[in-house]
Amino acid sequence: MKGKKDMVIDNVKTRNFPFEVIDGEEHYPLHSAAVIESITGQIPDEVKPSVTIDYDQIPEAYFKRMKLELGIRSVDPKQASHFEQRLLETLDQEGAFTK
């Protein structure tokens, strides 16, 4: 299940922060937290308690710029599958799956 919730990140109230429930536990996208922290890092500490960031209102251009700065890129599923297969073959050759 995916959803959004209000949170406090770096002492700043954040609305509509995305999360996903996997096996009963909430998981948060790391790049989303990095985007919020890049914003909160520019807010003076004494002002942070009076500020609220609405995640849904952050411009897409800002997300794109942050992804470039952080080196985050989309994954090609075919390429990921290929690398996964190579990893499994290497682990098998090294004896990781022997009983």
N, CA, C and O of each residue as an XYZ file, in Angstrom:
396
protein
N       0.841     -1.177      0.000
C       0.000      0.000      0.000
C       0.887      1.242      0.000
O       1.858      1.328      0.752
N       0.542      2.187     -0.843
C       1.260      3.461     -0.891
C       0.372      4.535     -0.293
O      -0.855      4.444     -0.333
N       1.013      5.559      0.264
C       0.245      6.643      0.842
C       1.104      7.869      1.060
O       2.253      7.937      0.625
N       0.521      8.828      1.739
C       1.204     10.077      2.087
C       0.878     10.391      3.528
O      -0.214     10.090      4.012
N       1.835     11.001      4.213
C       1.594     11.336      5.608
C       2.331     12.610      5.970
O       3.245     13.051      5.272
N       1.906     13.184      7.075
C       2.586     14.364      7.603
C       3.693     13.896      8.534
O       3.500     12.992      9.347
N       4.853     14.522      8.403
C       6.021     14.138      9.198
C       6.786     15.394      9.592
O       6.533     16.483      9.077
N       7.717     15.223     10.504
C       8.671     16.278     10.826
C      10.038     15.776     10.378
O      10.525     14.752     10.859
N      10.645     16.504      9.458
C      11.958     16.146      8.930
C      12.893     17.320      9.176
O      12.641     18.435      8.719
N      13.965     17.063      9.897
C      14.942     18.107     10.221
C      14.264     19.300     10.900
O      14.564     20.457     10.605
N      13.349     18.990     11.811
C      12.605     19.990     12.601
C      11.670     20.864     11.769
O      11.272     21.939     12.217
N      11.314     20.414     10.559
C      10.376     21.145      9.706
C       9.175     20.238      9.429
O       9.330     19.087      9.021
N       7.975     20.779      9.660
C       6.765     20.009      9.344
C       6.699     19.793      7.833
O       6.903     20.717      7.047
N       6.409     18.550      7.449
C       6.324     18.191      6.037
C       4.999     17.499      5.797
O       4.689     16.497      6.441
N       4.221     18.029      4.874
C       2.922     17.443      4.525
C       3.067     16.592      3.272
O       3.917     16.852      2.420
N       2.214     15.562      3.175
C       2.110     14.722      1.976
C       3.400     13.984      1.612
O       3.687     13.778      0.433
N       4.176     13.588      2.626
C       5.406     12.852      2.359
C       5.051     11.422      1.962
O       4.276     10.766      2.658
N       5.612     10.924      0.845
C       5.232      9.593      0.357
C       5.828      8.466      1.201
O       6.927      8.583      1.743
N       5.070      7.375      1.295
C       5.574      6.172      1.947
C       4.893      4.965      1.317
O       3.896      5.088      0.605
N       5.455      3.805      1.597
C       4.886      2.561      1.116
C       4.975      1.543      2.248
O       6.000      1.451      2.924
N       3.908      0.781      2.454
C       3.910     -0.263      3.471
C       4.298     -1.578      2.793
O       3.630     -2.044      1.870
N       5.392     -2.158      3.278
C       5.887     -3.433      2.767
C       6.047     -4.364      3.958
O       6.785     -4.063      4.897
N       5.359     -5.487      3.915
C       5.388     -6.460      5.010
C       5.068     -5.813      6.354
O       5.683     -6.130      7.373
N       4.105     -4.909      6.340
C       3.647     -4.282      7.574
C       4.515     -3.145      8.085
O       4.220     -2.580      9.138
N       5.573     -2.793      7.372
C       6.460     -1.711      7.798
C       6.415     -0.565      6.796
O       6.324     -0.781      5.587
N       6.480      0.662      7.321
C       6.502      1.841      6.455
C       7.917      2.052      5.926
O       8.892      2.005      6.676
N       8.008      2.285      4.614
C       9.276      2.583      3.960
C       9.140      3.924      3.257
O       8.100      4.240      2.679
N      10.221      4.711      3.318
C      10.209      6.049      2.744
C      11.272      6.145      1.653
O      12.391      5.665      1.839
N      10.937      6.761      0.512
C      11.927      6.904     -0.564
C      13.091      7.791     -0.106
O      12.883      8.916      0.348
N      14.306      7.273     -0.231
C      15.468      8.036      0.218
C      15.653      9.322     -0.580
O      16.036     10.348     -0.019
N      15.384      9.277     -1.889
C      15.556     10.499     -2.671
C      14.549     11.564     -2.251
O      14.839     12.757     -2.340
N      13.371     11.145     -1.796
C      12.372     12.110     -1.328
C      12.852     12.797     -0.064
O      12.700     14.009      0.091
N      13.432     12.020      0.838
C      13.978     12.602      2.068
C      15.141     13.536      1.743
O      15.284     14.589      2.365
N      15.970     13.155      0.773
C      17.098     14.006      0.386
C      16.618     15.331     -0.185
O      17.232     16.371      0.055
N      15.527     15.302     -0.939
C      14.970     16.539     -1.495
C      14.494     17.449     -0.366
O      14.785     18.645     -0.361
N      13.760     16.878      0.590
C      13.275     17.682      1.720
C      14.450     18.240      2.521
O      14.442     19.411      2.900
N      15.457     17.411      2.779
C      16.612     17.870      3.553
C      17.401     18.951      2.816
O      18.010     19.813      3.449
N      17.394     18.911      1.485
C      18.074     19.977      0.743
C      17.352     21.309      0.936
O      17.971     22.373      0.907
N      16.048     21.239      1.130
C      15.268     22.456      1.378
C      15.434     22.903      2.822
O      15.687     24.078      3.088
N      15.290     21.958      3.763
C      15.373     22.328      5.188
C      16.754     22.830      5.560
O      16.905     23.616      6.495
N      17.768     22.374      4.823
C      19.125     22.838      5.099
C      19.321     24.318      4.816
O      20.296     24.915      5.271
N      18.403     24.909      4.073
C      18.492     26.340      3.740
C      17.684     27.215      4.692
O      17.718     28.441      4.595
N      16.954     26.580      5.614
C      16.089     27.310      6.541
C      16.831     27.500      7.861
O      17.343     26.530      8.419
N      16.900     28.730      8.373
C      17.562     28.941      9.669
C      16.895     28.110     10.771
O      15.669     28.007     10.812
N      17.691     27.521     11.659
C      17.181     26.644     12.710
C      16.079     27.285     13.538
O      15.107     26.618     13.895
N      16.217     28.569     13.848
C      15.220     29.222     14.698
C      13.878     29.425     13.999
O      12.869     29.696     14.651
N      13.868     29.295     12.678
C      12.648     29.486     11.904
C      11.962     28.147     11.593
O      10.757     28.117     11.343
N      12.705     27.061     11.606
C      12.196     25.756     11.193
C      10.868     25.359     11.842
O       9.996     24.846     11.141
N      10.670     25.572     13.152
C       9.388     25.155     13.742
C       8.165     25.882     13.169
O       7.041     25.399     13.306
N       8.375     27.023     12.536
C       7.242     27.785     12.003
C       7.009     27.540     10.507
O       6.134     28.164      9.907
N       7.784     26.640      9.909
C       7.702     26.392      8.469
C       7.061     25.031      8.220
O       7.305     24.073      8.953
N       6.239     24.961      7.174
C       5.663     23.701      6.713
C       5.942     23.559      5.222
O       5.682     24.475      4.441
N       6.477     22.399      4.834
C       6.731     22.103      3.420
C       5.657     21.129      2.951
O       5.454     20.085      3.572
N       4.974     21.459      1.869
C       4.007     20.550      1.262
C       4.722     19.831      0.124
O       5.005     20.424     -0.917
N       5.009     18.562      0.330
C       5.755     17.770     -0.642
C       5.116     17.827     -2.027
O       5.818     17.880     -3.037
N       3.799     17.816     -2.071
C       3.089     17.840     -3.357
C       3.276     19.150     -4.117
O       3.018     19.202     -5.320
N       3.718     20.204     -3.439
C       3.876     21.501     -4.083
C       5.301     21.778     -4.560
O       5.564     22.825     -5.152
N       6.218     20.848     -4.307
C       7.595     21.043     -4.761
C       7.621     20.871     -6.278
O       7.145     19.855     -6.785
N       8.162     21.836     -7.007
C       8.169     21.754     -8.473
C       8.967     20.551     -8.993
O      10.002     20.191     -8.432
N       8.477     19.948    -10.053
C       9.139     18.796    -10.664
C      10.569     19.144    -11.085
O      11.461     18.299    -11.017
N      10.783     20.381    -11.516
C      12.123     20.797    -11.937
C      13.119     20.704    -10.778
O      14.293     20.396    -10.984
N      12.644     20.970     -9.563
C      13.529     20.872     -8.393
C      13.911     19.410     -8.150
O      15.068     19.110     -7.854
N      12.938     18.503     -8.275
C      13.224     17.073     -8.120
C      14.261     16.622     -9.148
O      15.202     15.902     -8.813
N      14.088     17.043    -10.382
C      15.016     16.647    -11.443
C      16.422     17.143    -11.150
O      17.395     16.409    -11.322
N      16.528     18.395    -10.706
C      17.840     18.956    -10.382
C      18.492     18.198     -9.228
O      19.688     17.912     -9.268
N      17.704     17.872     -8.196
C      18.244     17.141     -7.051
C      18.676     15.736     -7.456
O      19.713     15.258     -6.994
N      17.902     15.064     -8.311
C      18.286     13.724     -8.761
C      19.613     13.772     -9.512
O      20.452     12.886     -9.349
N      19.803     14.805    -10.334
C      21.076     14.949    -11.047
C      22.214     15.171    -10.058
O      23.272     14.553    -10.172
N      21.993     16.058     -9.085
C      23.036     16.348     -8.097
C      23.380     15.125     -7.260
O      24.537     14.936     -6.884
N      22.385     14.292     -6.964
C      22.603     13.107     -6.141
C      23.036     11.888     -6.960
O      23.386     10.850     -6.399
N      23.009     12.021     -8.283
C      23.396     10.907     -9.143
C      22.336      9.824     -9.238
O      22.652      8.676     -9.549
N      21.084     10.172     -8.975
C      19.983      9.211     -9.040
C      19.453      9.204    -10.477
O      19.175     10.251    -11.062
N      19.321      7.998    -11.023
C      18.770      7.897    -12.374
C      17.805      6.721    -12.428
O      17.817      5.854    -11.554
N      16.985      6.700    -13.445
C      16.031      5.612    -13.622
C      16.765      4.327    -13.980
O      17.830      4.350    -14.596
N      16.180      3.224    -13.588
C      16.777      1.923    -13.858
C      16.042      1.275    -15.022
O      14.812      1.226    -15.051
N      16.812      0.785    -15.972
C      16.251      0.030    -17.086
C      16.009     -1.390    -16.584
O      16.963     -2.064    -16.196
N      14.754     -1.869    -16.578
C      14.466     -3.208    -16.047
C      15.252     -4.326    -16.723
O      15.664     -5.276    -16.056
N      15.467     -4.231    -18.027
C      16.237     -5.261    -18.731
C      17.690     -5.259    -18.273
O      18.292     -6.312    -18.059
N      18.241     -4.058    -18.129
C      19.629     -3.944    -17.680
C      19.759     -4.441    -16.237
O      20.726     -5.127    -15.905
N      18.794     -4.100    -15.381
C      18.823     -4.556    -13.993
C      18.756     -6.076    -13.928
O      19.468     -6.694    -13.137
N      17.912     -6.678    -14.748
C      17.792     -8.130    -14.788
C      19.105     -8.767    -15.237
O      19.527     -9.784    -14.687
N      19.737     -8.173    -16.221
C      21.024     -8.669    -16.721
C      22.076     -8.625    -15.606
O      22.790     -9.605    -15.394
N      22.175     -7.508    -14.901
C      23.156     -7.374    -13.823
C      22.845     -8.324    -12.667
O      23.757     -8.870    -12.046
N      21.567     -8.519    -12.383
C      21.176     -9.456    -11.336
C      21.620    -10.874    -11.702
O      22.140    -11.604    -10.858
N      21.413    -11.255    -12.950
C      21.817    -12.578    -13.407
C      23.332    -12.745    -13.309
O      23.814    -13.791    -12.873
N      24.079    -11.727    -13.711
C      25.545    -11.788    -13.616
C      25.991    -11.927    -12.167
O      26.920    -12.678    -11.870
N      25.331    -11.203    -11.264
C      25.670    -11.295     -9.844
C      25.414    -12.701     -9.321
O      26.257    -13.268     -8.625
N      24.251    -13.269     -9.653
C      23.934    -14.624     -9.213
C      24.930    -15.642     -9.760
O      25.339    -16.554     -9.042
N      25.323    -15.494    -11.029
C      26.301    -16.403    -11.614
C      27.645    -16.292    -10.902
O      28.292    -17.304    -10.635
N      28.064    -15.081    -10.599
C      29.337    -14.872     -9.891
C      29.286    -15.479     -8.498
O      30.227    -16.149     -8.073
N      28.188    -15.247     -7.786
C      28.046    -15.825     -6.451
C      28.062    -17.351     -6.514
O      28.663    -18.009     -5.665
N      27.400    -17.904     -7.523
C      27.383    -19.349     -7.675
C      28.784    -19.881     -7.963
O      29.184    -20.902     -7.405
N      29.533    -19.198     -8.828
C      30.908    -19.613     -9.153
C      31.815    -19.549     -7.924
O      32.748    -20.340     -7.791
N      31.534    -18.602     -7.031
C      32.339    -18.456     -5.818
C      31.919    -19.415     -4.714
O      32.520    -19.444     -3.640
N      30.870    -20.210     -4.990
C      30.435    -21.209     -4.025
C      29.464    -20.710     -2.976
O      29.289    -21.348     -1.938
N      28.834    -19.583     -3.232
C      27.908    -19.025     -2.248
C      26.658    -19.857     -2.069
O      25.989    -19.752     -1.041
N      26.329    -20.683     -3.052
C      25.086    -21.454     -2.982
C      25.306    -22.951     -2.751
O      24.381    -23.751     -2.897
N      26.519    -23.316     -2.394
C      26.785    -24.738     -2.134
C      26.339    -25.090     -0.736
O      26.351    -24.252      0.166
N      25.938    -26.360     -0.559
C      25.439    -26.790      0.756
C      26.496    -27.483      1.536
O      26.250    -27.911      2.664
